[in-house]
Amino acid sequence: MLVRATRTLSTWVLRALFYAVLFLVVVVVHVALTTALRQHGWNGSLSLLVSGAVVLFLVLTLVQAADWMRQWLDERRELLRVRMKLPAGPMCVLWKPAPEASAGAAMPWEVIGPMRARYPSLPRRLGIEGYAIAEFEVGADGRAKNVYLIDAWPSDVFFASAKEALEHARFQPSLDEHVRYGVSYRMPFVFRLKGTSQVTERGAHAKTLRPILHAIQRLVENLSAQAESLRARGR
């Protein structure tokens, strides 16, 4: 809901800006063209008629161009979605590491500073969450190498971001740990849209950040259940 509301608000803002700019362009062009025609000896009514026709043609052209641009962007986004093998609608994921996901050697390395993977832009616009499990080694310089994909869902595009984060990270040995080189480690990366999925167990639906809306929804569900029970008793 939060992603949908944010996307709707941004669409309204862009439309408002477009029409505001279009209005300013119409006013400026109309006044400038009418003034120029009158300076060349055209009478008032004829200059207004010609400038109005020109402004109308300009408005139609700009609206058609904006509509064409929107369709082109939608088609390009759809092609990218299909190419990245992303689902068509919003979805969320809760990370629960399986036994095979946590296999491998214990991690004797610590990351120097925060390590954040860049959220892929297209899944973020589509409201899609995912995860990726990467396997890698740590070299003598403290950098990850030989980064491989173990598992990713729903698309490998999340692994690309995880690999980028690992390649830019720096590692140092943990305290009282004797590190061995050439050992592979696994690290999960969970990509979540902030505030869109706060679930406690697998299979639960995503909850919104707005407790008032959630309380109203539960109230409506309770009232509907009570109405159904009263109706069943009346029968």
Secondary structure in CASP SS format (residue, H / E / C, confidence):
PFRMAT SS
TARGET T0000
AUTHOR 0000-0000-0000
METHOD secondary structure of the structure
MODEL  1
M C 1.00
L H 1.00
V H 1.00
R H 1.00
A H 1.00
T H 1.00
R H 1.00
T H 1.00
L H 1.00
S H 1.00
T H 1.00
W H 1.00
V H 1.00
L H 1.00
R H 1.00
A H 1.00
L H 1.00
F H 1.00
Y H 1.00
A H 1.00
V H 1.00
L H 1.00
F H 1.00
L H 1.00
V H 1.00
V H 1.00
V H 1.00
V H 1.00
V H 1.00
H H 1.00
V H 1.00
A H 1.00
L H 1.00
T H 1.00
T H 1.00
A H 1.00
L H 1.00
R H 1.00
Q H 1.00
H C 1.00
G C 1.00
W C 1.00
N C 1.00
G H 1.00
S H 1.00
L H 1.00
S H 1.00
L H 1.00
L H 1.00
V H 1.00
S H 1.00
G H 1.00
A H 1.00
V H 1.00
V H 1.00
L H 1.00
F H 1.00
L H 1.00
V H 1.00
L H 1.00
T H 1.00
L H 1.00
V H 1.00
Q H 1.00
A H 1.00
A H 1.00
D H 1.00
W H 1.00
M H 1.00
R H 1.00
Q H 1.00
W H 1.00
L H 1.00
D H 1.00
E H 1.00
R H 1.00
R H 1.00
E H 1.00
L H 1.00
L H 1.00
R H 1.00
V H 1.00
R H 1.00
M C 1.00
K C 1.00
L C 1.00
P C 1.00
A C 1.00
G C 1.00
P C 1.00
M E 1.00
C C 1.00
V C 1.00
L C 1.00
W C 1.00
K C 1.00
P C 1.00
A C 1.00
P C 1.00
E C 1.00
A C 1.00
S C 1.00
A C 1.00
G C 1.00
A C 1.00
A C 1.00
M C 1.00
P C 1.00
W E 1.00
E E 1.00
V E 1.00
I C 1.00
G C 1.00
P C 1.00
M C 1.00
R C 1.00
A C 1.00
R C 1.00
Y C 1.00
P C 1.00
S H 1.00
L H 1.00
P H 1.00
R H 1.00
R H 1.00
L H 1.00
G C 1.00
I E 1.00
E C 1.00
G E 1.00
Y E 1.00
A E 1.00
I E 1.00
A E 1.00
E E 1.00
F E 1.00
E E 1.00
V E 1.00
G C 1.00
A C 1.00
D C 1.00
G C 1.00
R C 1.00
A E 1.00
K E 1.00
N E 1.00
V E 1.00
Y E 1.00
L E 1.00
I E 1.00
D E 1.00
A E 1.00
W E 1.00
P C 1.00
S C 1.00
D C 1.00
V H 1.00
F H 1.00
F H 1.00
A H 1.00
S H 1.00
A H 1.00
K H 1.00
E H 1.00
A H 1.00
L H 1.00
E H 1.00
H H 1.00
A C 1.00
R C 1.00
F E 1.00
Q E 1.00
P E 1.00
S C 1.00
L C 1.00
D C 1.00
E C 1.00
H C 1.00
V C 1.00
R C 1.00
Y C 1.00
G C 1.00
V C 1.00
S C 1.00
Y E 1.00
R E 1.00
M E 1.00
P E 1.00
F E 1.00
V E 1.00
F E 1.00
R C 1.00
L C 1.00
K C 1.00
G C 1.00
T C 1.00
S C 1.00
Q C 1.00
V C 1.00
T C 1.00
E C 1.00
R C 1.00
G C 1.00
A C 1.00
H C 1.00
A C 1.00
K C 1.00
T C 1.00
L C 1.00
R C 1.00
P H 1.00
I H 1.00
L H 1.00
H H 1.00
A H 1.00
I H 1.00
Q H 1.00
R H 1.00
L H 1.00
V H 1.00
E H 1.00
N H 1.00
L H 1.00
S H 1.00
A H 1.00
Q H 1.00
A H 1.00
E H 1.00
S H 1.00
L H 1.00
R H 1.00
A H 1.00
R H 1.00
G H 1.00
R C 1.00
END
